Amino acid sequence: MKLSILIPVYNEESTVGEVIEQVLAVELPGIEKEILVIDDGSTDGTAEVLKREQSENADLVRVYSSQQNFGKGRAIRIGLKYVTGDIVLIQDADLELDPKEYGVLLAPILSGQASVVYGSRFLSGANRIPWKSRLAQRILTPLTRLLYGARLTDEATAYKVFKTKILQGLDLHCIGFEFCPEVTAKLLKQGHQIVEVPITYRPRTEVEGKKLRFLHDGFTAVFTLLKYRFCDGRKKSGAKDK
């Protein structure tokens, strides 16, 4: 079994090195790891950090760089072209989520219970979640339930894990943060079940580098969920997982 960890990154000089080191330190018995970092046109010192990490861990870390900043969705789509693992895990380049929880995230897939797993920040009562995130959850959760019949608590979570063939079988068009609602909508339209597990969450502020824009990205998420509910977001070759 092989796990591909996709890390889209843009101007995360202060955190991306530590994130990669944490991912490298995760022990997953019987599972091989590969780390694919997609530098989405960073303009700070991110490229230098990634060059060092790749040099020191050439057998595990591969870096792909864009000359232009497009967005998280486009970076993930680029990374998918180079995945060789059986399972794909999306890892942000900040320090809001803990790679030590990979075992919890992978367990439903490894046990055969699920093909897609989301790590929910809202299933753990210990997490301190900012009001903006709570407000977004109170809008997106009932909307996802209404449109797709899915009882998800955290559609916008950064921790998403997929069997590779399922993620690569989606006809994704996302450029920015609409990756989350697009992939959720298309999974649900194809009939895939999404299993959620609780995760810990350390939110950072805009001063610390938070890039999500509440109003713009919130509106985009709502629009994306609506758009793919009422248009055909399924590839002809798509199939439900058994």
N, C-alpha and C positions, 0 to 999 in steps of 0.2 A: 504494500500500500504506500502511495506517495502523496504528500500534501504540498500543494503549491500555495505559497503565501504571496498575495499581490499587495504591494505597498505603493499607492499613488502618493506623490509628494510634490508640494509646491512651497518653496520658501520656508523650510522647516530645519534650518541649519542647527538650531539649538536642541532639537529633540530627535531627529531621525536616526542619528548614530546610536543613541541609547535604545530606541525602539528596535533597531536591527539587532543589537546585542541581547536584548531581552528575548527576542524571537529565537535567536541562535541558542540561547540557554535553555529553552523549553525542551524537556525530555518527553518524547512520545514513543514508548517501546513498540517496536515492530513497524514504525512508520518512518519513511524517508522524507526529508524536507528539502524544498527548494524555495529560495526567496527571490522574487522578481520585483525590483524597485523601478517605478516609472517616474522619472523626473520630468514634471510637466512645465518645463521652461523656467525653472527657478532663477532668480536674479541675485540671491544672496550667496552665502557660502555653502549651500546644500551640495552642489556638484563636487566640491572638494571633499566633503565628508563622505559622500557616496564612493568617490574614487578610492579613498582610504579603506573603507569597509569592504569593497570588492577586492582590493588588492590583498587584504588580510584574510579573506574568506572566499577565495576564488572558486572553491569547489561547491559552495552553497549559495552565494550571492551573485545575481546578475543584474546589471543596471542598464536601462534603456532610457535615452534622453530625447526630449523634444526641444527644438529651438524656440518654440512659441508656447505660451501658456493657453491651453484650451479649456481645461476643467477636469474635475475628478472622473466624470463619466467617460470622457474620451481617453483618459489615462488608463482606466480599467479595461476598456475595449482594446487598447494597444497591448496591454499585458496579457490578455487572453490569447493573443496570437502565439505567444511563446510558452504557454503553460504545458507541462508534460505530466503533471500529477493526476491522480484519480479524483482528488478533492481539491476545491479552490476555497481559500479563506481570504476575505478582504480585511486588511489591517491598515488603519490610518497611521500617519507618520507622526502624530502627536502622542502625548502620554495620557490620554483620557481613559483608555481601556488597557487591560492587563493581559498580556500574552500567556501568563501562567494559567489562564482559564481556557486554553485551547482544548484541554481534555474534556471539559464540560461541554464545550461547543461541538466537539467531534463525536461524543458518545452516542447521540441518537442516530447518526449516520453509520457508525461502526457497528452498532447493534442491529441495524436493519430497520429501525423504527421510522427513519425519515431519510429523505434525499436532499432536503433543504432545512437549514437551521438558522434562526435569528437569535442573537443574544439580546435579551430585553433588559433595558435599564430600569423599567418600571415594575419588574417582578421581584426586585430586591428592595425591601423597605428601608435598608440602610443607606441607600444612595441619596445624596443631596442634589436634586435636579433643579436647575434654574427655572424660574417661572415661565420664560419664553418656551422652553422645551415642554413644560407641562401643558401650556396653552396649546401648542402645536399638536401634542398628543391627544388632547380633548377634541380637537377638530378632525385630525387624520384617522384616529381609531374608529369613531362611528361612521366616518365617510367610507373607509375601507370595508367595514362590515356591511353598510348599506349597498355599496356598489358590487362587492364581490362575495359577500357572505362569509368573510373570514374574520375570526375573532382574535385579531392581532392586537397586542398591547404596544408594540414599538416598531412600526413600519419604517421609521427613519434611523434605526440603529445602524451604527457603522460596522458592527460585527455581523457579517453574513457569511454563511458557509454553504457550499453547493457541491453535489456531485458534478464533476467537470462537464460531462456530456450534457447535463441539463442546462447549465449556464451558457455553454457554447451553442446550444440549440435555440436560444432566444435571439430574436432579431432586434438587437439593441441599437438605439440611435442616440442615446444620451450623450451630452457634452459635459454638463456640469453636475450639480448636486441632484438633478432629477434622475440620476441613476437609481436611487432608492425607490421612488414611486413607480418608475418604469419597470424595473425588474420585478417588483412585487406584483404589479398589475398583470404582467405577462405570465408570471408563474401561476397566478391564480386563474387566469383565463384558460391556461392549458390544463388545469385540474390538479396541479401539484399541491400537496399539503405542506404548509410551513410550520415547523415545530419551534416553539420558543423555549429558551432556557434563561434563567436569571444570570446576570453579570454585574460586576461592580463597575462603578463609573466615577471618574474624577474630572468634572467639567473644568474647562479653562475659560478665561475671559477674553474679550476682544483685545485687551492690552497684552495678553499672553499669546495672542496669535489666532484666536477664533475667527474663522473665515465665513461661516454661515451668516447670511443676511436674513433676519427674521421675516420681514414682510415680503421681500422679493422671492426668497427661496420657499417660503410658506405658500405663497400664491402659486408658484411654479409646481409645487407638489400637488396641490389641489387640482390644478389644471391638468397635470399629467395623469392623475388617477381617473379623472373624468374622460379625458381623451381616449385612453386605452380601454376604458369600459365600453365605449360606443364605437370603436373602430376595430378592425381585425389586426390584433397584435401577435398573431400566431403564425409561425413558419409552417409551410405545408408539410414539412418533414417532422414537425413536432409531435410528441406523443406523451401521454400521461405516464408517470412513473407508477410502477406496480408495487 
